[in-house]
Amino acid sequence: MPSPHRIASRDLPPGAVRRAGPWAVGNRDGEVFAVSRRCRHQLADLSGGSIDADGCLVCPWHQSTYDVETGAMVRGPQGFLGLHRRIPGYDRAVRAYAQVLRLRVGRARHDGDDVVVD
């Protein structure tokens, strides 16, 4: 069995998202989660993302939004490459293939002073 990936709980306050090995680990008001780190749009590192008001993970590059319980993209990208605006029809196409290529969902849990992803 592979060794778990850890991050200190103090480094993961509510609303934060951090990197723990291949995982983007976040804290939704005390509930921790882990998903694979690469956005399905242009492979941005999701550990640099944020958590929105609905508790979804938001990509730092083009604001694609993911359900952290299922790994599904719930809102497509709001831009492409250097463009940071909505492109009609584009987010729908990305969401379609992202339904097949969902983020992996890890098991995150508190373990003493750490958050561990198994």
DOTIZA-25143 format. One record per residue (C-alpha): x, y, z; residue in one letter; residue number from 0. Coordinates in steps of 0.02 Angstrom, whole numbers, plus 50000, padded with zeros to 5 digits. Layout:
<rs>
@c1->X | c2->Y | c3->Z | resn->A | resi->NUM
...
</rs>
This chain:
<rs>
@c1->50000 | c2->50000 | c3->50000 | resn->M | resi->0
@c1->50072 | c2->50171 | c3->49954 | resn->P | resi->1
@c1->50118 | c2->50289 | c3->50095 | resn->S | resi->2
@c1->49991 | c2->50428 | c3->50127 | resn->P | resi->3
@c1->50023 | c2->50608 | c3->50078 | resn->H | resi->4
@c1->50018 | c2->50733 | c3->50223 | resn->R | resi->5
@c1->49998 | c2->50917 | c3->50254 | resn->I | resi->6
@c1->49999 | c2->51003 | c3->50423 | resn->A | resi->7
@c1->49823 | c2->51053 | c3->50476 | resn->S | resi->8
@c1->49887 | c2->51226 | c3->50524 | resn->R | resi->9
@c1->49937 | c2->51251 | c3->50341 | resn->D | resi->10
@c1->49759 | c2->51214 | c3->50284 | resn->L | resi->11
@c1->49642 | c2->51340 | c3->50367 | resn->P | resi->12
@c1->49458 | c2->51349 | c3->50313 | resn->P | resi->13
@c1->49445 | c2->51407 | c3->50133 | resn->G | resi->14
@c1->49623 | c2->51355 | c3->50088 | resn->A | resi->15
@c1->49683 | c2->51236 | c3->49952 | resn->V | resi->16
@c1->49860 | c2->51165 | c3->49957 | resn->R | resi->17
@c1->49969 | c2->51033 | c3->49875 | resn->R | resi->18
@c1->50000 | c2->50863 | c3->49954 | resn->A | resi->19
@c1->50096 | c2->50759 | c3->49826 | resn->G | resi->20
@c1->49981 | c2->50726 | c3->49677 | resn->P | resi->21
@c1->49829 | c2->50796 | c3->49770 | resn->W | resi->22
@c1->49747 | c2->50966 | c3->49787 | resn->A | resi->23
@c1->49689 | c2->50963 | c3->49968 | resn->V | resi->24
@c1->49561 | c2->51088 | c3->50030 | resn->G | resi->25
@c1->49467 | c2->51137 | c3->50186 | resn->N | resi->26
@c1->49282 | c2->51176 | c3->50164 | resn->R | resi->27
@c1->49242 | c2->51250 | c3->50335 | resn->D | resi->28
@c1->49324 | c2->51106 | c3->50428 | resn->G | resi->29
@c1->49281 | c2->50970 | c3->50302 | resn->E | resi->30
@c1->49438 | c2->50916 | c3->50209 | resn->V | resi->31
@c1->49442 | c2->50849 | c3->50032 | resn->F | resi->32
@c1->49570 | c2->50788 | c3->49906 | resn->A | resi->33
@c1->49561 | c2->50783 | c3->49716 | resn->V | resi->34
@c1->49691 | c2->50759 | c3->49581 | resn->S | resi->35
@c1->49789 | c2->50918 | c3->49549 | resn->R | resi->36
@c1->49773 | c2->50945 | c3->49360 | resn->R | resi->37
@c1->49627 | c2->51040 | c3->49286 | resn->C | resi->38
@c1->49544 | c2->50949 | c3->49142 | resn->R | resi->39
@c1->49546 | c2->51108 | c3->49038 | resn->H | resi->40
@c1->49729 | c2->51159 | c3->49019 | resn->Q | resi->41
@c1->49812 | c2->51061 | c3->49160 | resn->L | resi->42
@c1->49826 | c2->51206 | c3->49283 | resn->A | resi->43
@c1->49881 | c2->51156 | c3->49458 | resn->D | resi->44
@c1->49721 | c2->51152 | c3->49559 | resn->L | resi->45
@c1->49818 | c2->51164 | c3->49722 | resn->S | resi->46
@c1->49829 | c2->51350 | c3->49681 | resn->G | resi->47
@c1->49640 | c2->51362 | c3->49666 | resn->G | resi->48
@c1->49506 | c2->51423 | c3->49783 | resn->S | resi->49
@c1->49343 | c2->51363 | c3->49857 | resn->I | resi->50
@c1->49183 | c2->51451 | c3->49804 | resn->D | resi->51
@c1->49025 | c2->51486 | c3->49907 | resn->A | resi->52
@c1->48953 | c2->51318 | c3->49854 | resn->D | resi->53
@c1->49105 | c2->51223 | c3->49918 | resn->G | resi->54
@c1->49170 | c2->51184 | c3->49743 | resn->C | resi->55
@c1->49353 | c2->51195 | c3->49691 | resn->L | resi->56
@c1->49389 | c2->51336 | c3->49568 | resn->V | resi->57
@c1->49536 | c2->51325 | c3->49447 | resn->C | resi->58
@c1->49658 | c2->51470 | c3->49464 | resn->P | resi->59
@c1->49680 | c2->51494 | c3->49276 | resn->W | resi->60
@c1->49509 | c2->51501 | c3->49194 | resn->H | resi->61
@c1->49389 | c2->51469 | c3->49339 | resn->Q | resi->62
@c1->49327 | c2->51296 | c3->49290 | resn->S | resi->63
@c1->49233 | c2->51233 | c3->49442 | resn->T | resi->64
@c1->49234 | c2->51056 | c3->49513 | resn->Y | resi->65
@c1->49124 | c2->50960 | c3->49633 | resn->D | resi->66
@c1->49253 | c2->50892 | c3->49755 | resn->V | resi->67
@c1->49144 | c2->50745 | c3->49806 | resn->E | resi->68
@c1->49127 | c2->50674 | c3->49630 | resn->T | resi->69
@c1->49270 | c2->50755 | c3->49533 | resn->G | resi->70
@c1->49146 | c2->50818 | c3->49403 | resn->A | resi->71
@c1->49169 | c2->50986 | c3->49318 | resn->M | resi->72
@c1->49012 | c2->51086 | c3->49358 | resn->V | resi->73
@c1->49060 | c2->51246 | c3->49265 | resn->R | resi->74
@c1->49173 | c2->51253 | c3->49115 | resn->G | resi->75
@c1->49319 | c2->51371 | c3->49085 | resn->P | resi->76
@c1->49290 | c2->51556 | c3->49073 | resn->Q | resi->77
@c1->49431 | c2->51580 | c3->48948 | resn->G | resi->78
@c1->49566 | c2->51495 | c3->48846 | resn->F | resi->79
@c1->49755 | c2->51518 | c3->48848 | resn->L | resi->80
@c1->49781 | c2->51704 | c3->48880 | resn->G | resi->81
@c1->49598 | c2->51751 | c3->48860 | resn->L | resi->82
@c1->49504 | c2->51776 | c3->49022 | resn->H | resi->83
@c1->49327 | c2->51793 | c3->48961 | resn->R | resi->84
@c1->49185 | c2->51675 | c3->48920 | resn->R | resi->85
@c1->49190 | c2->51600 | c3->48745 | resn->I | resi->86
@c1->49016 | c2->51548 | c3->48685 | resn->P | resi->87
@c1->48999 | c2->51358 | c3->48669 | resn->G | resi->88
@c1->49177 | c2->51324 | c3->48725 | resn->Y | resi->89
@c1->49139 | c2->51287 | c3->48908 | resn->D | resi->90
@c1->49002 | c2->51166 | c3->48855 | resn->R | resi->91
@c1->49126 | c2->51068 | c3->48746 | resn->A | resi->92
@c1->49255 | c2->51060 | c3->48887 | resn->V | resi->93
@c1->49123 | c2->51006 | c3->49013 | resn->R | resi->94
@c1->49069 | c2->50866 | c3->48896 | resn->A | resi->95
@c1->49241 | c2->50782 | c3->48892 | resn->Y | resi->96
@c1->49272 | c2->50824 | c3->49075 | resn->A | resi->97
@c1->49122 | c2->50715 | c3->49120 | resn->Q | resi->98
@c1->49222 | c2->50568 | c3->49055 | resn->V | resi->99
@c1->49389 | c2->50630 | c3->49123 | resn->L | resi->100
@c1->49337 | c2->50677 | c3->49299 | resn->R | resi->101
@c1->49460 | c2->50723 | c3->49434 | resn->L | resi->102
@c1->49513 | c2->50579 | c3->49545 | resn->R | resi->103
@c1->49442 | c2->50594 | c3->49719 | resn->V | resi->104
@c1->49553 | c2->50545 | c3->49865 | resn->G | resi->105
@c1->49510 | c2->50504 | c3->50044 | resn->R | resi->106
@c1->49565 | c2->50651 | c3->50153 | resn->A | resi->107
@c1->49557 | c2->50639 | c3->50341 | resn->R | resi->108
@c1->49626 | c2->50721 | c3->50498 | resn->H | resi->109
@c1->49765 | c2->50622 | c3->50583 | resn->D | resi->110
@c1->49830 | c2->50710 | c3->50737 | resn->G | resi->111
@c1->49902 | c2->50877 | c3->50682 | resn->D | resi->112
@c1->49898 | c2->50829 | c3->50497 | resn->D | resi->113
@c1->49778 | c2->50804 | c3->50355 | resn->V | resi->114
@c1->49816 | c2->50640 | c3->50268 | resn->V | resi->115
@c1->49765 | c2->50581 | c3->50095 | resn->V | resi->116
@c1->49758 | c2->50393 | c3->50072 | resn->D | resi->117
</rs>
